[in-house]
Amino acid sequence: MHAGNSRNSVGLLIALRTEGGAPTRATLLVEQLQWCTLGLSRKVEVGGRETERFAAYPPVVQLPRNTSNVTHTLVAAFPTRLAGDVQSALAVMPKTSSAPMMPFEVEVQGETVAIPSRVYNEEPDAGFERALSGTQQMILHCLYSRHHDGRVRQRHLDQLTAAGEPWVVPFVVQLAGEYVLEIIESIGRGLPGLAEPDSPQRRLYGEFIARNPAFFARTERRVVSYWSCYYRWKYGAFGMYPGCVLLEAFRAAAVEQVGTRWPRHTPPPGGH
């Protein structure tokens, strides 16, 4: 559902209400979808207690489809020193009529990059990919980790977790805040160094989180939102959810990096 369709969703929401004004189950589902799509937060009652739920994503906006604009947008997802390598990677990506979704900004080693929320290009033939350098292949994996198909995202994620480049990290952390459980589990398996004090992997992710506290806070809220929406039936306590385990590992990396407590935007691991 695009942000431009919010008026339609409101109309559907009203139409689904019963004559007495009480919301039906279908009404609540549509309301929840609208709330997540529009990037809202609200107070709701959970287990007799009032709590605040946060939207999983900001409003969805597509960028203009001008080819030069799209190229500029994707180049901007990486540090400027990689511009030439990004151009080489883009050259093997099939064209698409759908533009990338609105980027989110993070800081990578003092430089701001803007990473698209979603891309829609089909995957290139394996032969074209093999012709790229190692750095260019990694850039390709980063971009396809933003693909609209979760299976494509997971395939390319498996190549990212072993990388030691700081510009790869935001692509991995962004995936940690999404709804596909198998992807979250893959990240946990692919980052064993997060559990090892002073490991290179722990320093790498700790430094990124320390530089991007607002981005990590938003990621935390997304993880809680998706657990509550889709996985609470399976993991009754948030602390049992793989996304919580991963967030705790990220938080430990940040604490080790900054040497002080890190703000929490989730229930505690032992909470519900």
Disulfide bonds with the S-S distance in Angstrom:
none
